[in-house]
Amino acid sequence: MNKVILVVVYLGFMGTFPMLSHAGPDEDLKAYQAYFKQQFPDFKDSNYLMGMYNFNDDKRRQWEEIMEFPPYEFVIEKGERLFNTPFPNGKSYADCLENGGTGIANTYPRFDLQEGRVRTLSMELNRCREKNGAKPLGLLKGDLPAILAYLAETSRGMPIDIQVADDPRALAAYEDGKRIYFTRRGPRGFACYHCHWETAGRRIRGNELSPAIGQAANFPAYRSKWGALGPIQRRYKGCMKNVGAKPLKAGSAGMNNLEYFHRRLSNGLPSNAPAARF
């Protein structure tokens, strides 16, 4: 299946994209970055982080005006307050997380070798809650995204660093995320790569399409469309609905693996979360 999908991707790029049927994660990343470098030779790191605003001057000016007073700042403050509020037993989130939670958001999702699966930072926070007698929080809206925003702020500017461990289970999770990314979904037969790879930089239905590289470095993000801050899995669900596909369940293995693969595309770029998007 993996070989078939990669052949389709290769043909979709009309011969400009290298065949990766036997490539590993490191080889993939080099080839993917080379592809986008070819498509956007003048792009710097900041351009990848800017996404769609590279391609529309009016929208970029509007975005720059919004960023004078970022709408996510109050969410960061709320997240910090929630993060530092102790559980009834006196413990806190900081007791559960590496380095007390500071400067680690840029390294998630991670593959947990003991559990044999991908773990997102949201999962770590909810596990901490349950360990300390509190109920888990909803993944897409409310308090959990606010805490994610605060933790992301402590990693701002640090390089995205998503590692695929030298373990067949980690590689399988990565490959599953890649399969989901490149698989056509819904009645329109769109895959993630159709919009953010093959036609990146073009305008469709009134929107300019951002390149795949750099997208995940901006999440969690405050979206004007939502009127709220949300994690990247909320954005995935919206994209899947837009193409008429049944969205994967937030927090499912498939959704976590997709995030694992997609976020790794931004390895080496500075974390820019939380960010603001239309």
C-alpha positions in Angstrom: 0.0 0.0 0.0 2.8 2.4 0.9 4.5 1.9 -2.4 1.3 2.4 -4.4 0.5 5.6 -2.6 4.0 6.9 -3.2 3.8 6.1 -6.9 0.6 8.1 -7.0 2.3 11.0 -5.3 5.2 10.7 -7.7 3.0 10.8 -10.7 1.0 13.7 -9.2 4.2 15.7 -9.2 4.6 15.0 -12.9 8.1 13.6 -12.4 9.5 16.4 -10.3 9.3 14.5 -7.0 11.7 11.7 -6.2 10.5 8.2 -5.8 10.4 7.3 -2.1 9.1 3.8 -2.0 12.0 2.6 0.1 12.8 5.8 1.9 12.9 6.2 5.7 11.8 9.2 7.7 15.1 11.0 7.4 15.3 10.5 3.6 11.7 11.5 3.3 12.3 14.8 5.1 15.3 15.7 2.9 13.3 15.0 -0.2 10.2 16.8 1.0 12.2 19.9 1.9 14.0 19.8 -1.4 10.7 19.7 -3.2 9.4 22.8 -1.5 12.7 24.5 -1.9 12.4 23.9 -5.6 8.8 25.3 -5.6 9.6 28.3 -3.5 13.3 29.0 -4.0 13.2 32.4 -2.2 11.5 31.2 0.9 13.2 31.6 4.3 12.0 30.0 7.5 9.8 33.0 8.2 8.0 32.5 4.9 7.1 28.9 5.7 5.8 30.0 9.0 3.7 32.8 7.3 1.9 30.2 5.2 -0.9 31.5 3.1 0.0 35.2 3.8 2.9 34.9 1.5 0.5 34.8 -1.5 -2.0 37.6 -0.8 -0.8 41.1 0.0 -4.2 42.3 1.3 -4.6 39.3 3.6 -1.0 39.7 4.8 -1.7 43.3 5.8 -4.9 42.3 7.6 -2.9 39.6 9.4 -0.1 42.0 10.4 -2.7 44.4 11.8 -4.2 41.5 13.9 -0.8 40.6 15.1 -0.3 44.0 16.6 -2.6 42.8 19.4 -2.5 39.0 19.0 -5.9 37.5 19.9 -4.2 34.5 21.6 -2.5 36.5 24.3 -5.4 36.2 26.7 -5.6 32.5 26.0 -1.9 32.1 27.0 -2.7 33.9 30.3 -5.6 31.6 30.9 -3.5 28.5 30.1 -0.8 29.6 32.5 -3.3 30.1 35.2 -4.8 26.6 34.6 -1.4 25.0 34.3 -0.3 26.4 37.7 -3.6 25.6 39.5 -2.9 22.5 41.7 -5.0 19.5 41.8 -6.9 18.7 45.0 -4.0 16.4 46.1 -1.6 19.3 45.8 0.2 18.0 42.7 0.3 20.0 39.5 0.8 19.5 35.8 4.5 20.4 36.2 5.0 17.4 38.4 4.0 15.1 35.5 6.0 16.7 32.6 9.6 16.7 31.6 11.3 20.0 32.7 8.1 21.0 34.4 6.5 21.4 31.0 8.7 24.3 30.0 10.3 24.1 26.5 9.0 20.7 25.5 6.0 21.5 23.2 8.3 21.7 20.2 9.1 18.0 20.6 5.6 16.6 20.5 4.0 14.3 19.4 6.4 11.7 20.6 6.5 7.9 20.2 6.2 6.2 23.6 8.3 3.0 23.5 6.7 1.5 26.6 3.2 2.0 25.3 4.1 1.4 21.7 2.1 4.3 20.3 2.3 8.0 19.5 1.5 10.3 22.4 0.5 13.9 21.9 1.0 16.7 24.5 -2.8 16.7 25.0 -2.6 13.0 26.0 0.2 13.8 28.5 -1.9 16.5 30.1 -5.0 14.3 30.4 -3.0 11.4 31.8 -1.6 13.8 34.4 -5.1 14.8 35.3 -6.4 11.2 35.7 -3.3 10.3 37.7 -4.1 13.0 40.1 -7.9 12.3 40.4 -9.2 14.8 37.9 -11.4 14.1 34.9 -9.8 14.4 31.4 -10.5 17.5 29.4 -12.0 17.7 25.9 -9.3 17.7 23.2 -10.5 20.3 20.8 -12.1 23.2 22.7 -11.9 24.8 26.1 -9.3 24.5 28.8 -7.0 22.0 27.3 -6.2 24.1 24.2 -5.5 27.0 26.5 -3.0 25.0 28.4 -1.4 23.9 25.2 -1.1 27.5 24.1 0.8 28.3 27.3 3.1 25.4 26.9 3.7 26.2 23.3 4.6 29.8 24.2 7.4 28.4 26.4 8.8 26.7 23.3 8.5 29.7 20.9 11.5 30.0 18.7 12.9 26.6 19.6 13.3 24.2 16.6 10.5 21.7 15.9 12.1 18.3 16.8 9.9 15.3 16.1 11.9 12.1 16.4 11.0 8.7 14.9 12.7 6.2 17.2 14.7 3.3 15.8 11.9 1.0 16.5 9.6 -0.8 14.0 6.5 0.3 15.9 7.6 4.0 15.7 8.3 3.6 12.0 4.9 2.0 11.5 3.2 4.9 13.2 5.1 7.3 11.0 4.2 5.4 7.9 0.6 5.3 8.9 0.5 9.0 9.3 2.1 9.4 5.9 -0.4 7.0 4.4 -3.3 9.1 5.8 -1.7 12.3 4.5 -1.4 11.0 1.0 -4.6 9.0 0.8 -7.6 10.4 -1.2 -10.6 10.9 1.0 -14.3 11.6 0.5 -16.4 11.8 -2.7 -14.1 14.5 -4.1 -11.1 12.3 -3.8 -8.8 14.8 -2.2 -5.8 14.0 -0.1 -4.0 16.5 2.1 -1.2 16.7 -0.4 -3.5 17.9 -3.2 -4.0 21.2 -1.5 -0.8 21.8 0.5 1.8 20.1 -1.7 0.7 19.8 -5.3 -1.1 23.2 -5.5 0.6 25.0 -2.6 0.6 28.8 -3.3 -2.4 28.7 -5.6 -5.9 30.1 -4.9 -8.9 27.8 -4.5 -12.4 28.9 -3.4 -11.1 32.3 -2.3 -8.2 30.9 -0.2 -4.5 30.7 -0.9 -3.1 27.3 0.0 -0.1 27.2 2.3 2.8 24.7 1.9 2.7 21.7 4.1 6.1 22.6 5.6 5.6 25.1 8.4 1.9 24.6 9.0 2.2 22.5 12.1 4.8 24.9 13.6 1.9 27.4 14.1 -0.4 25.2 16.2 -2.2 25.5 18.5 -3.5 28.6 16.7 -6.3 31.1 17.2 -8.5 31.1 14.1 -10.8 34.0 13.4 -13.2 31.5 11.8 -13.4 29.6 15.1 -13.3 32.7 17.3 -11.2 30.6 19.5 -7.8 28.9 19.9 -7.6 25.2 18.9 -5.1 22.4 18.3 -4.1 21.1 15.0 -6.4 18.1 15.2 -9.4 20.5 15.1 -8.0 21.9 11.9 -7.6 18.4 10.5 -11.2 17.6 11.2 -12.3 20.8 9.4 -10.2 20.0 6.4 -11.7 16.5 6.2 -15.2 17.9 6.4 -14.4 20.4 3.7 -13.6 17.6 1.2 -16.7 15.6 2.2 -14.8 12.9 4.1 -15.8 11.5 7.5 -13.2 13.0 9.9 -11.0 10.8 12.0 -11.8 10.9 15.7 -9.7 13.4 17.7 -7.2 11.5 19.8 -7.5 8.3 17.7 -4.4 6.4 16.6 -4.9 7.5 13.0 -5.3 11.2 14.0 -2.3 11.1 16.3 -0.2 9.4 13.6 -1.2 12.0 11.1 -0.1 14.7 13.5 3.2 12.8 14.1 4.0 12.7 10.3 2.7 16.2 9.5 4.5 18.0 12.4 7.7 16.2 11.5 7.6 18.0 8.1 8.4 21.2 10.0 11.5 19.8 11.7 14.2 22.4 12.1 11.8 25.3 11.7 11.3 27.5 14.8 8.2 26.8 16.8 5.8 29.7 16.1 2.9 28.7 18.3 0.5 29.9 19.3 -0.2 31.8 16.1 -3.2 33.6 14.6 -4.9 32.5 11.4 -8.1 33.6 9.6 
